[in-house]
């Protein structure tokens, strides 16, 4: 009277442990990705500063524009610091045996 349906949604894959060389390669890749992220952040800073300069030419007060540039720089520094912090944690995680 009972019908049992067996449904398996799991796939088992055996993955060998990482070698020291492979760990170093992964750290190198993580550093590359972090550098790409920092370049992206700097590009956004450049775009924001360009927009601020346009506003200044259109008549916005110089002190307001200067404050905006400082705020953009603070944000840039903050996000670059975050990327560096994440990279340090990721490196430790990858190199952990």
C-alpha positions as CSV (number, residue, x, y, z in Angstrom):
1,X,0.0,0.0,0.0
2,X,3.0,2.4,0.5
3,X,5.0,3.6,-2.4
4,X,8.4,5.0,-1.7
5,X,9.9,7.4,-4.1
6,X,13.6,8.0,-3.9
7,X,14.8,11.2,-5.2
8,X,18.5,12.2,-5.0
9,X,19.5,15.8,-5.5
10,X,23.0,15.3,-4.3
11,X,26.1,14.8,-6.4
12,X,29.3,13.7,-4.7
13,X,32.5,14.8,-6.2
14,X,35.9,13.9,-4.7
15,X,38.2,16.9,-4.8
16,X,41.8,16.4,-3.8
17,X,43.3,18.6,-1.2
18,X,45.0,21.8,-2.4
19,X,48.7,21.7,-2.9
20,X,50.9,24.5,-1.7
21,X,51.6,25.6,-5.3
22,X,47.8,25.7,-6.0
23,X,47.2,27.7,-2.9
24,X,49.9,30.2,-4.0
25,X,48.2,30.5,-7.4
26,X,44.8,31.1,-5.8
27,X,46.3,33.9,-3.6
28,X,47.9,35.4,-6.7
29,X,44.5,35.3,-8.4
30,X,42.8,36.9,-5.3
31,X,45.4,39.7,-5.4
32,X,44.7,40.3,-9.0
33,X,41.0,40.5,-8.4
34,X,41.5,42.9,-5.5
35,X,43.7,45.1,-7.7
36,X,40.9,45.1,-10.4
37,X,38.4,46.1,-7.7
38,X,40.7,49.0,-6.6
39,X,41.1,50.2,-10.2
40,X,37.3,50.2,-10.6
41,X,36.9,52.2,-7.4
42,X,39.5,54.7,-8.7
43,X,37.7,55.0,-12.0
44,X,34.5,55.8,-10.2
45,X,36.3,58.5,-8.2
46,X,37.6,60.0,-11.5
47,X,34.1,60.0,-13.0
48,X,32.7,61.6,-9.8
49,X,35.4,64.3,-9.8
50,X,34.8,65.0,-13.5
51,X,31.1,65.5,-12.7
52,X,32.0,67.8,-9.8
53,X,34.2,69.9,-12.1
54,X,31.4,70.2,-14.6
55,X,29.1,71.4,-11.8
56,X,31.7,74.0,-10.7
57,X,31.9,75.3,-14.3
58,X,28.1,75.5,-14.3
59,X,28.2,77.9,-11.3
60,X,28.2,75.7,-8.2
61,X,30.1,77.3,-5.4
62,X,33.8,76.4,-5.3
63,X,33.7,75.5,-1.6
64,X,30.8,73.1,-2.1
65,X,32.7,71.4,-5.0
66,X,35.9,71.2,-2.9
67,X,33.9,69.6,0.0
68,X,32.3,67.1,-2.5
69,X,35.8,66.2,-3.8
70,X,37.0,65.6,-0.3
71,X,33.9,63.4,0.4
72,X,34.6,61.4,-2.7
73,X,38.2,60.9,-1.7
74,X,37.1,59.7,1.8
75,X,34.7,57.2,0.2
76,X,37.4,56.0,-2.2
77,X,39.9,55.5,0.7
78,X,37.3,53.7,2.7
79,X,36.4,51.2,0.0
80,X,40.0,50.6,-0.9
81,X,40.7,49.9,2.7
82,X,37.8,47.4,2.7
83,X,39.2,45.6,-0.3
84,X,42.6,45.3,1.4
85,X,41.0,44.0,4.6
86,X,39.0,41.4,2.6
87,X,42.1,40.4,0.7
88,X,44.0,39.7,3.9
89,X,41.3,37.5,5.3
90,X,40.9,35.7,2.0
91,X,44.7,35.1,1.8
92,X,44.7,33.6,5.3
93,X,41.7,31.4,4.4
94,X,43.3,30.1,1.2
95,X,46.7,29.4,2.9
96,X,45.1,27.6,5.9
97,X,45.7,23.9,5.7
